[in-house]
Amino acid sequence: MNLNLKYRPSKIDEYICDLPIVEQLFEHYPNWPQAFLISGPAGVGKTTLARILADKLGCKPNDIIEIDTAKDRGIEAMRSIVDDASHRSLTGGNKCYIFDEAHQITSDAQNALLKICEEPPKWVTFIFCTTNPSKIIPTLQKRLEIGGIDLEPLDMPLLKKVLLNVIKSEGIELTEDQKKIAKLCCEISQGIPRDAINFFEKAKDLDYAKAEKLIGYESEEKADILHIANDLEKGNLDSFIDHLNNPEVKNYESIRIVLGKIFKKKVLYSRGKPNFARNCEILKCFATPVNDYYGDLELLAKVLSV
């Protein structure tokens, strides 16, 4: 079992999150809605929180039903769930249905869930987890608004706390190289705890130089690319142009891929914020390969001039 799963929180006091909405939710227990929508980027802890909610509701392990919507996403699968939810658990306790990546459920299948989400049996809770809440049909979203939780990436102090807790639990006495590796893992994971833990698990037994290469690219280059991405987000092209004019830059495609990954996360993080539309447009510039970087440069100039 990898470290991320081994140390996955199972109780609220183990769950590190700085969202007041989560704290308020547990303060108001047991006066909870029976349908939740938990959104946020991949690896931030949506399904983990859903399991913690189910545990708090007193659901036995057999009464926590996780639906893999990559496989069960059609109308027949949802009708089966509706039928199952209408019957009490054999234990007589509460039942909780967790839909992982709920945006993959087809529109017709989501419609099949409308009535039961509006008037669920008193023993049932539905939790929809998704990285893309815009794909949840509006009529279903309305039924989930009261229980809406939008998880965001952790800030650096919280992310370090998560990783150091795992390291401490493993009984690892950090060497100087491992301290640097842990710091690098937090930097590259951009607030995503699962990524930070997985990166460290892969790199912890290597020296720092090899760890940098294994994780993806050296920290100095990463810092440069992050600096460029942050400048672009602010509407500034200068650092991007300077980087492209550097004679040592020989592989633009790798830069495009990295910037694409960064802005994919920035789009997820900025939902509902003023910079969301710009981040979406910048992401489009890095979404597909071009013959040379001037294609992206021309597109970026147009996006940032708006």
N, C-alpha and C positions, 0 to 999 in steps of 0.2 A: 504494500500500500504506500502510495507516495505521501509526502509530508502534508500536502495541502488537504488531502482527504483524512489523513491520520489525526490532524489537529483542527478539523472542521468544528466550529462552535456548535453546541447542541442546546445551550441555555442562553438566555438573554444577557446574563452577567458575563458571559464569555465573548459576546458579540461586540466588536469594537466598531462603533459608528458614531459620527458627530451630528447626525440629523435629529433636530429637536422633535420632528414628527414621530420618530420611532419611540423616543422617550415618552412623549405625550400619549402615544398609543398604549403603552404598557401601564401608564398611570391611570388610564381610563378602563382598564380591564375590570370586569368582564363585559363592559358595554361596548362591544365591538360590532362592526358590520359583519355580515356573513359572506361578503364577496370583496376581495382585495385585488388591486392591480399593483404589482411591484415592478417598476421599470428601472433601467440603468444599464451601463455598459457590461459586456461579458466579463465575468470574473470578479465582480464587485461584491457579490454575496446575496444575490436575489433569492436563489433556491435555498440557501442556508437560512436566511431570514424566514422564508416560508415554512421551513421545517420547525423552526423555533416557535413560530406562531401556532402551528399545529400541536406542538408539545404543550404549549401554554394552555391550549384549549382542552387538554386532557385526552387527546387522541392516542390510542394504542398504536404501536408500530404497524399492525395489520390494517388499521383504519386510516392510515396516511397513504393515499393513493397518488403516485406520481405518474403523470401521463407524458410520454415522449411524443410531442406533437410532430416530430419528423416522420413518425410511423403512423400514429393515430391522429389524423387531422381532418378526416372526412365526416360527413353528416351521420353515417351509420355508427361510427365510433362515439360521437357525441350523444346520439340517442341512447346508446347502451349505457353511457355514463349517467344520463338523466334517469334512466330506469333504475340503475343501481343506487343512485343517490336517494331515490324515493323510498328505499327500504332501510330500516334501522340496521345498525351494525349488530352482529351476533353477540358482541360484548355488551350491547346496550348503551355504549358510549357515543361520543361524537365522531364524525367522519370528516376528513379533509381531503379535497382533491386539489392537487398542485399541477398546473399546466406549465411545463417548461417550454420556453420559447413560444409563447401562446400566439404570437403573430403568424405562426405557420398554419394555424387552424383556418380552414377555408371559410369564406364569407357565409356560405349556406350552413356550415357546421356551427359557426358562431351564432347565427340566427336561431339554431336549434337549442341554444343554451339560454336564450333571453328570458323565457318565462321562469325557469327554475332559479336563475340568478336574481330575478326580481322578487320572487316569493319562494325562497328555499325552505325545505323542511328545517325545523328548529335544531336538528342534530347535525346539519351539514354546513361546511364552510368551503368556499371556492377561492383559490388563490391563483391568479394569472401572473406569470413571470415573463417578462419580455425585454429584449434589447431595442424593440421597435414598436412603441405603443401606437404610433400613427396607423399601423396596420390592423389595429383592433377596431372593428366597425363602430361608428358613433353611438348607435343604440346600445351596444354592450358597454362601451366606455361610460355612458351615463349611469349605468347600474353599478359601475365600479368606482365612481368618483369619490364617494365617501371614504372608501378604503384605499385611496391612492397614495402610494409611497414611491417617490422618485429617488433612488439611491445614486449618489455621486461618488467619483473616485475619492479616496482618502487623501488628506493632505500629508505632507512628508512626515511630520512627527507621528501621526497615527499609523502610517504605513510602516515606519521603522519599529513602532511598538509591536505591531502584529508580527513582523518578521523576527524580532528579538525574542518574543514570547515563544515562538516555534523553536528557535535555536536553543533557548534555555531549557525547554521541555525535552529536547533531544540530548541534553547534557553536553553540548559542544562548548568547549573553551576556545574562543576565537583567537586564531593567530593574527598577526598584523595583516597578512594577505587576505585572510577571511573577513576581517573588518572592512577592508577596502572592497572586497567582493560583495559583501552585504550592502554596503553603501551604493555601489554600482547597480545592484539588482533593484534597489528602491528607486534609483534615478530613472532606469530604463522602463520600469513597469508603469510609470505615469499614473500612480494612484490606485493600481489594480492589485489587491493583495494576492490573488491566485498567481498572477504572473511573477510577483516578487518572490514568493515561496518556491515556485517551480524553477525559476532562474537560479536561486541559491542552491537548491538541491542538486541541480546539474553541475554547478561550478564549484561547490564548496571544497572538493578535494584536489583542485588544481591550483597551480600558482597563478598569480594575478594576471600575468600576460596571456596565459592560455585561457583563463576564464573570460577575459575580454573578447577574445576571438570566438569562443564557443557561444557566448551570449549573442553575438551578432556583429558588433563593430566596436572599435575602441572608444573609450569614454570621451576623448577629445573630439573625435569626429562626431559622436553623438551630441556633445554639447554644441558644436557648430550647427548641426542640423536642427536641434531644438531652438537655438537662437534664431535661425532663419525662419523656422515655422512660427515662432512667436512674433517676429517682425512682420511676416506676411499677414498674420491674424490682425495686426494693428494697421495694416494698409501700407506697409513700408517695403518697397522692392529692393532697396539698396543692398542689404546684406546678401540677398539671393543673387543679385548680379555680381557682386564682389566674389562670391564663392564660385560662380560659374567662370569668372575670368581668371581664377587661380590655375596656373599651368599644371599643377599637380593633380587637378581633378580630371581624371581620364574616363571614368565610367558614370555618365549621367544617369543611366537607367537605374543604378542602385540608389542614387539620391532620390529619383522620382518615386521608387517603391517605398523608401523610408518616409518621405514626406506624405505619401498617400496614406500610410498606416497611421502617422501622427494625426493627420487631419480627419481620418475616419473617427478616431477617438475624440478629437476636438468637436466634431459635429455632434457626437453623442453627448458630450459634456455640456454643450452650449444650448441644448434644447430650451426654448422659452426665453433665451437671453438675446440682447440686441445683436450680438455677433454671429448668431446662428446662420442667417442667410448668407453672409459673406463666407463663413467656413464651408457651407455647402458648395458654393461656387468655386472656392479654391480647391476643394476635394475633387471636383470634376476635372480640374486642370491636370491633376496627377493620377487620374483614374486609369488611363490607358497609355500604352507606349506611344512615343512620337519619334519621327525620324531623327530629330535633333532637338536640343533643349530650347531652341528659339521658338518652337511651336508653343511650348508651355509658357515661355516668357511673354509672348504676344497675348495669349489668353489671360495671363495674370495681370498684365498691364490694363487690359480692358476691365477685368473684375475689380481691381483696386481703384480704378478711376471713377467708379460709380459712387 
